[in-house]
């Protein structure tokens, strides 16, 4: 299951030491999720249900991405994951990548639900 691959990649953040390697894990996990959205018909099905037409092509949206990202993060080992998000925020001297910011937004959203 590809979502499990993304979970494993996000959990690898705890196994690497450098900020660069931690960010790389986030990028790889996010890329897996993007690949899932690209290869699934779920997005197209969602579009068809809301627009009742098959004449338009549909590509996954940011809403689809964030939904799948939130779902994926529900399975990540939160004890280490959240502390690694904090570590990257404090220690990163590099430009923070979009994948990291998306994960922070999704994690904050999930935390507001609990």
C-alpha positions in Angstrom: 0.0 0.0 0.0 1.5 3.3 -1.1 0.1 5.3 1.9 2.0 2.9 4.1 5.2 3.7 2.2 4.6 7.4 3.0 4.1 6.6 6.6 7.3 4.7 6.7 9.1 7.5 5.0 7.7 10.1 7.5 8.7 7.7 10.4 12.3 7.6 9.1 12.7 11.2 10.2 13.5 9.8 13.7 16.3 7.6 12.3 18.3 10.4 10.6 20.3 13.1 12.4 20.8 16.0 10.1 18.2 18.6 9.4 18.8 18.2 5.7 18.1 14.4 5.9 15.0 15.0 8.0 13.7 17.5 5.4 14.5 15.0 2.7 12.3 12.4 4.4 9.5 14.9 4.4 10.0 15.6 0.7 10.0 11.9 -0.1 6.9 11.2 1.9 5.1 14.1 0.3 6.2 12.9 -3.2 4.7 9.5 -2.5 1.4 11.2 -1.6 1.5 13.3 -4.7 2.1 10.1 -6.7 -0.9 8.4 -5.1 -3.1 11.3 -6.1 -1.7 11.4 -9.6 -2.3 7.6 -10.1 -5.7 7.3 -8.5 -9.1 7.9 -9.9 -10.3 9.2 -6.5 -9.8 12.8 -7.5 -11.6 12.3 -10.8 -14.4 10.5 -9.1 -14.8 13.3 -6.6 -14.9 15.8 -9.4 -17.5 13.9 -11.3 -19.7 13.5 -8.3 -19.7 17.3 -7.8 -20.0 18.4 -11.4 -22.0 15.6 -12.9 -20.1 15.6 -16.2 -17.4 13.6 -17.8 -16.3 16.1 -20.4 -13.7 17.9 -18.3 -10.3 16.5 -17.2 -9.6 16.8 -13.5 -6.3 17.0 -11.8 -5.9 16.6 -8.0 -6.2 19.8 -6.1 -4.5 21.1 -2.9 -7.6 20.1 -1.1 -7.1 16.5 -2.2 -3.4 16.6 -1.2 -4.1 18.0 2.3 -6.8 15.4 2.9 -4.6 12.5 2.0 -1.7 14.1 3.9 -3.8 14.4 7.1 -5.0 10.8 6.7 -1.4 9.7 6.3 -0.2 11.6 9.3 -2.8 9.8 11.5 -0.6 6.7 11.2 2.7 8.3 11.9 4.4 7.8 15.2 3.5 11.2 16.7 5.9 11.0 19.7 8.9 11.4 17.4 7.3 13.1 14.5 6.1 16.2 16.3 9.5 16.7 18.1 11.2 16.4 14.7 9.0 19.1 13.2 10.0 21.3 16.1 13.7 20.4 15.6 13.6 21.3 11.9 11.9 24.6 12.7 14.6 25.6 15.2 17.7 24.2 13.5 17.0 24.7 9.9 19.2 27.3 8.2 18.1 26.3 4.8 15.0 27.6 3.1 12.0 25.6 4.5 10.5 23.6 1.7 6.8 23.4 0.9 6.6 19.8 1.9 7.6 20.7 5.5 5.1 23.6 5.6 2.3 21.4 4.4 3.1 18.8 7.0 3.1 21.5 9.7 -0.3 22.7 8.6 -1.7 19.1 8.5 -0.3 18.3 11.9 -1.7 21.5 13.5 -5.1 20.6 11.9 -5.0 17.1 13.4 -4.0 18.4 16.8 -7.0 20.8 16.8 -9.3 17.8 16.4 -8.0 16.0 19.5 
